Amino acid sequence: MTSEEGFESQVLGQEALPQYLEDQAQGLSRLSFRICSEGRWVQAPDNPADAELNATLARLRVVTYNVWFCEYRQKMRAAAIFRILEASEADVICLQEVTPKFLGWLRQEPFVQEHFALSDAVGTTLQGSKLAYGVLLLLRRSSLRGGELRLWHLPSRMNRSLLVADLPLAQARLRLATVHLESDSRASRIAQLRQILQHLEKGDVTVLAGDMNFADGAPEEVLLRQAEFRDCTEKSGCTMPRSDADGRPARLDRVLAASGAGAWHLVPTRVELLGTEPIDRGEAASMPASSPAAARRGSSPSSEATDPEMPALIPLLPGEPALSRGPSDHYGVLCDFELVQRKEHIPAGADPRRPTASQAQKARLDPL
């Protein structure tokens, strides 16, 4: 542009911020699934055929498990959890309270290296200065592949985040998410859920699984129902034998689903609790503290430490039932779904519930 005085000038627009700076401003980290190749965990390759593979999925098995960060008998407990996860034959595994030590053991498991892609293989997403832990997502590579992986940081005093995988389907996307909501504040949980629902609202078919930290009848349930999320594990029974809040059994771990208005919807068909059996047969005379409130009840020494720095044990109160020495202070929750195509999207003569030939050949799931 030339002025009346003959000077040339140019109006420069504001340059767009680099993508990573925009992501940081939104509390977003973009990740990639990692797979084990020749003993190394590398980025999973993109493949145009991933959507076709995912579209052959007729049944989906989801497991969520809070594995308990506590160092009490940690390696023994982790080994028991690994056997449970392997036997579950899950397509999707959502884990909470994963520590760097637990992740290190997990990624060395042969069944994980052979069959699963991990959202994190080195612990970069595990947050906390005094205690680093977080959420982890595992996908069975023969069932689900590709897509985007994002970690949304939530308003929290406990470094809580929402981990979301968007996977391509034919005419739709499958959104898988896991979260560990705030433990000690309902106001924080509601604020977190409002943000979570914003991040998930565009999903065609969505599964949200994790430790929700609210019991039956809580206001958080109303918020999720209003967003048309169905609690698919409402019949599971308690998932934490003794909650940190009041020491009573509670149902804190859930698998929820929303189908939207796309070509597909999810039909829950089965729910099962995992890890309810003790990992040894001794009498459970005491349990470790898993919260500051429990620690105030007193402690007693033990000769049963199998890990260094084992925390003090909490003696049972008079009349309090003995607890089994399970692999975690939570139970895992397994939920089976059928992925069903809506009638208006079904090709002429096709059966929306019939597994494809490739699935029948896999024969991974028991008949429901």
C-alpha positions in Angstrom: 0.0 0.0 0.0 1.4 3.5 -1.0 0.6 6.6 1.0 0.0 10.1 -0.4 3.6 10.9 0.6 4.9 8.0 -1.5 5.8 5.7 1.4 5.0 2.0 1.0 3.7 0.2 3.9 2.4 -3.3 4.6 -0.1 -4.4 7.3 1.1 -7.5 9.0 -1.5 -9.8 10.5 -0.8 -11.5 13.8 0.9 -14.8 13.2 -0.9 -17.9 14.3 0.6 -19.4 17.5 2.4 -22.8 17.0 0.0 -25.7 17.6 1.8 -26.8 20.8 1.4 -23.4 22.4 -2.3 -23.3 21.5 -2.6 -26.8 23.0 -0.8 -25.7 26.2 -3.2 -22.8 26.6 -6.1 -25.3 26.4 -4.5 -27.8 28.9 -4.1 -30.3 26.1 -1.3 -32.8 25.3 -1.4 -34.7 22.0 0.0 -38.2 22.3 0.6 -41.2 20.2 0.0 -44.9 21.0 3.1 -46.9 21.5 3.7 -50.5 20.5 6.5 -52.9 21.2 8.7 -53.7 18.2 11.8 -55.8 18.6 12.0 -55.0 22.3 11.5 -51.3 21.9 8.3 -49.2 22.5 7.9 -47.1 19.3 5.1 -44.9 17.9 2.3 -46.9 16.4 2.2 -46.3 12.6 -0.7 -44.8 10.8 -2.5 -47.1 8.4 -5.4 -46.1 6.1 -6.9 -49.6 6.7 -7.4 -48.9 10.4 -11.0 -47.7 10.0 -11.8 -50.8 8.1 -10.4 -53.0 10.8 -12.2 -51.1 13.6 -15.5 -51.4 11.6 -15.3 -55.2 11.8 -15.6 -55.0 15.6 -19.0 -56.4 16.6 -18.3 -56.8 20.3 -16.3 -54.6 22.7 -14.9 -55.6 26.1 -13.9 -52.8 28.4 -12.1 -53.2 31.7 -11.5 -50.4 34.2 -9.2 -50.8 37.2 -7.8 -48.5 39.9 -4.6 -50.4 40.6 -3.8 -48.5 43.9 -0.5 -46.5 44.0 0.3 -47.8 47.5 3.7 -49.6 47.9 2.3 -52.2 50.2 3.1 -55.6 48.6 3.2 -53.6 45.4 5.1 -56.1 43.1 3.0 -59.0 44.3 -0.2 -57.0 43.8 0.9 -55.8 40.3 1.6 -59.4 39.3 -1.8 -60.5 40.3 -3.4 -57.6 38.4 -1.4 -58.5 35.3 -2.8 -62.0 35.4 -6.3 -60.7 35.8 -5.9 -58.3 32.9 -4.5 -61.0 30.7 -7.3 -63.4 31.5 -10.0 -60.8 30.9 -9.3 -60.8 27.1 -10.3 -57.1 27.1 -10.2 -55.0 24.0 -9.8 -51.8 26.0 -8.1 -51.5 29.4 -8.4 -48.3 31.4 -6.1 -48.0 34.4 -6.0 -45.4 37.2 -3.3 -44.6 39.9 -0.6 -46.0 37.6 2.9 -45.1 39.0 6.2 -45.2 37.0 7.1 -48.3 38.9 3.8 -50.1 37.9 4.2 -48.9 34.3 7.7 -50.3 34.2 6.5 -53.7 35.2 3.5 -53.6 32.9 5.4 -52.8 29.8 7.7 -55.8 30.4 4.7 -58.2 30.4 4.8 -60.5 27.4 1.0 -60.3 26.8 1.2 -56.5 26.8 4.1 -56.4 24.4 2.5 -58.9 22.0 -1.1 -57.7 22.1 -1.5 -54.1 23.2 -0.8 -50.5 22.3 -0.1 -48.2 25.3 -1.0 -44.6 25.7 2.3 -44.1 27.5 5.3 -46.4 27.7 7.8 -44.3 29.7 5.7 -42.3 32.2 5.7 -38.8 30.7 2.0 -38.4 31.3 2.2 -39.4 35.0 2.0 -36.2 37.1 2.9 -35.2 40.6 5.9 -33.8 42.5 5.8 -36.0 45.6 3.8 -38.9 44.0 3.7 -39.3 40.3 0.7 -41.2 39.0 -2.0 -41.0 36.4 -4.3 -42.8 33.9 -3.3 -45.2 31.2 -5.2 -46.7 28.2 -4.4 -50.0 26.5 -5.9 -51.1 23.2 -5.8 -54.6 21.9 -4.0 -54.3 18.5 -6.0 -57.1 16.9 -9.3 -55.2 17.7 -8.7 -51.5 17.5 -6.1 -49.3 15.8 -5.3 -45.8 14.7 -6.9 -42.6 15.7 -6.0 -39.6 17.8 -4.9 -39.7 21.5 -5.3 -36.6 23.7 -4.7 -35.9 27.4 -6.8 -33.1 28.8 -5.6 -31.6 32.1 -8.5 -31.0 34.5 -9.0 -28.4 37.3 -7.5 -30.3 40.2 -5.3 -30.3 43.2 -4.4 -33.9 42.6 -3.0 -33.7 39.0 -6.1 -35.4 37.5 -6.5 -35.7 33.7 -8.8 -37.1 31.1 -7.3 -39.4 28.5 -9.2 -39.7 25.3 -8.7 -41.9 22.2 -10.7 -41.2 19.0 -10.7 -44.2 16.7 -12.1 -44.3 13.1 -15.1 -46.5 12.3 -17.1 -46.7 9.1 -19.3 -43.6 9.1 -18.5 -42.8 12.7 -15.8 -42.5 15.3 -15.4 -44.5 18.5 -14.3 -42.4 21.5 -12.7 -44.1 24.4 -11.9 -42.1 27.6 -10.7 -42.8 31.1 -10.5 -40.5 34.1 -9.9 -40.5 37.9 -12.0 -37.8 39.3 -11.1 -35.8 42.4 -11.2 -37.8 45.6 -12.2 -35.3 48.3 -14.3 -32.6 46.7 -17.7 -32.8 45.1 -17.4 -29.3 43.8 -14.1 -30.3 42.0 -15.7 -33.4 40.6 -18.6 -31.5 39.2 -16.3 -28.9 37.6 -14.2 -31.7 36.2 -17.3 -33.5 34.8 -18.5 -30.3 33.1 -15.2 -29.9 31.4 -15.1 -33.6 30.5 -18.5 -33.4 28.9 -17.3 -30.5 26.7 -14.4 -32.6 25.5 -16.6 -35.6 24.7 -19.8 -34.0 23.4 -18.9 -34.6 19.7 -18.2 -38.3 19.9 -20.4 -40.6 17.8 -20.0 -43.6 20.1 -18.4 -42.8 23.5 -17.2 -44.9 26.4 -16.1 -43.2 29.6 -14.6 -45.5 32.3 -12.7 -45.0 35.5 -12.7 -44.2 39.2 -15.5 -41.6 39.4 -15.2 -41.2 43.2 -18.9 -40.7 43.8 -21.4 -43.2 45.1 -24.9 -44.1 44.0 -27.4 -41.3 44.2 -24.8 -38.5 44.0 -25.4 -35.2 42.1 -22.7 -36.2 39.7 -25.0 -39.0 38.4 -27.6 -36.4 37.5 -25.1 -34.4 35.5 -24.1 -37.5 33.5 -27.7 -38.6 32.8 -28.5 -35.1 31.5 -25.6 -35.5 29.1 -27.2 -38.8 28.0 -24.5 -41.0 29.4 -25.8 -44.4 30.5 -24.3 -46.1 33.5 -23.7 -49.6 32.1 -22.3 -51.1 35.3 -25.0 -49.9 37.8 -25.7 -53.6 38.7 -22.0 -54.4 39.5 -22.3 -53.9 43.3 -19.7 -52.1 45.3 -16.3 -51.7 43.6 -14.4 -50.5 46.7 -14.8 -52.7 49.9 -13.9 -49.9 52.2 -14.0 -46.3 50.9 -11.5 -43.7 52.1 -14.3 -41.3 52.9 -16.2 -43.3 55.6 -14.8 -46.9 55.5 -18.0 -48.3 54.0 -18.4 -50.2 50.8 -19.1 -48.0 47.8 -19.6 -48.2 44.0 -17.0 -45.7 42.7 -15.8 -47.4 39.5 -18.0 -47.2 36.5 -18.2 -47.7 32.7 -20.6 -45.3 31.0 -21.6 -45.0 27.4 -23.3 -42.5 25.1 -24.2 -43.3 21.5 -25.1 -39.9 20.0 -27.1 -39.8 16.8 -24.5 -41.5 14.5 -24.6 -44.7 12.6 -23.7 -46.9 15.6 -24.7 -47.4 19.2 -23.5 -49.5 22.1 -25.6 -52.2 23.8 -24.2 -53.3 27.2 -24.6 -57.1 27.6 -22.6 -58.1 30.7 -20.8 -56.7 33.8 -18.4 -58.5 36.1 -16.2 -57.5 39.0 -12.5 -58.5 38.9 -9.9 -59.0 41.6 -12.3 -59.8 44.4 -10.3 -62.8 45.5 -7.3 -62.5 48.0 -3.9 -63.0 46.4 -2.9 -65.2 49.4 -4.8 -67.3 51.9 -3.6 -65.7 55.1 -6.1 -64.1 57.6 -6.4 -60.4 56.7 -5.7 -59.0 60.2 -4.8 -55.5 59.0 -4.6 -53.4 55.9 -2.4 -50.4 54.8 -3.7 -46.9 55.1 -4.8 -45.5 51.7 -5.8 -42.1 52.9 -4.7 -39.5 55.6 -8.0 -40.2 57.4 -7.2 -43.9 57.7 -3.7 -43.2 58.8 -5.0 -41.3 61.8 -6.7 -44.4 63.1 -3.3 -45.8 64.2 -0.7 -48.3 62.9 1.0 -51.5 63.8 4.2 -53.0 62.6 4.2 -56.0 60.2 6.7 -58.6 59.2 4.9 -59.2 55.8 6.6 -56.5 53.8 7.6 -57.6 50.4 8.5 -54.2 49.0 10.8 -51.5 50.4 9.3 -48.5 52.1 6.0 -50.3 52.9 3.7 -48.0 54.7 2.4 -48.8 58.2 -0.6 -51.1 58.5 -3.9 -50.2 60.0 -5.3 -52.5 62.7 -9.0 -53.6 62.4 -11.4 -51.8 64.7 -13.5 -53.9 67.2 -16.3 -55.6 65.2 -14.9 -54.5 61.8 -14.9 -57.3 59.2 -11.6 -58.6 58.0 -10.7 -57.6 54.4 -9.3 -59.9 51.8 -5.8 -59.1 50.7 -6.8 -58.4 47.1 -4.5 -56.9 44.5 -6.0 -53.4 45.0 -8.2 -51.5 47.3 -10.7 -51.3 44.4 -12.1 -54.1 42.3 -11.8 -54.0 38.6 -14.9 -53.8 36.5 -15.5 -55.6 33.2 -18.3 -54.5 30.8 -19.1 -56.2 27.5 -20.9 -54.3 24.7 -22.3 -55.1 21.3 -21.6 -52.4 18.7 -24.8 -52.2 16.7 -25.5 -50.3 13.5 -28.7 -48.3 13.4 -31.4 -49.5 11.1 -31.2 -46.6 8.7 -27.5 -47.3 8.2 -27.7 -51.1 7.7 -27.0 -52.4 4.2 -29.9 -54.4 2.7 -29.8 -58.0 3.9 -27.1 -57.4 6.6 -27.5 -58.5 10.2 -26.4 -55.6 12.5 -25.5 -58.0 15.4 -23.8 -60.8 13.4 -20.0 -60.8 13.9 -17.9 -60.8 10.7 -16.0 -63.8 9.5 -12.8 -62.2 10.8 -14.2 -61.9 14.2 -15.5 -65.4 14.3 -12.0 -66.6 13.3 -10.5 -64.7 16.2 -13.0 -66.3 18.7 -11.7 -64.0 21.5 -14.9 -63.6 23.5 -17.1 -66.2 25.1 -20.7 -66.2 23.8 -22.9 -63.8 25.8 
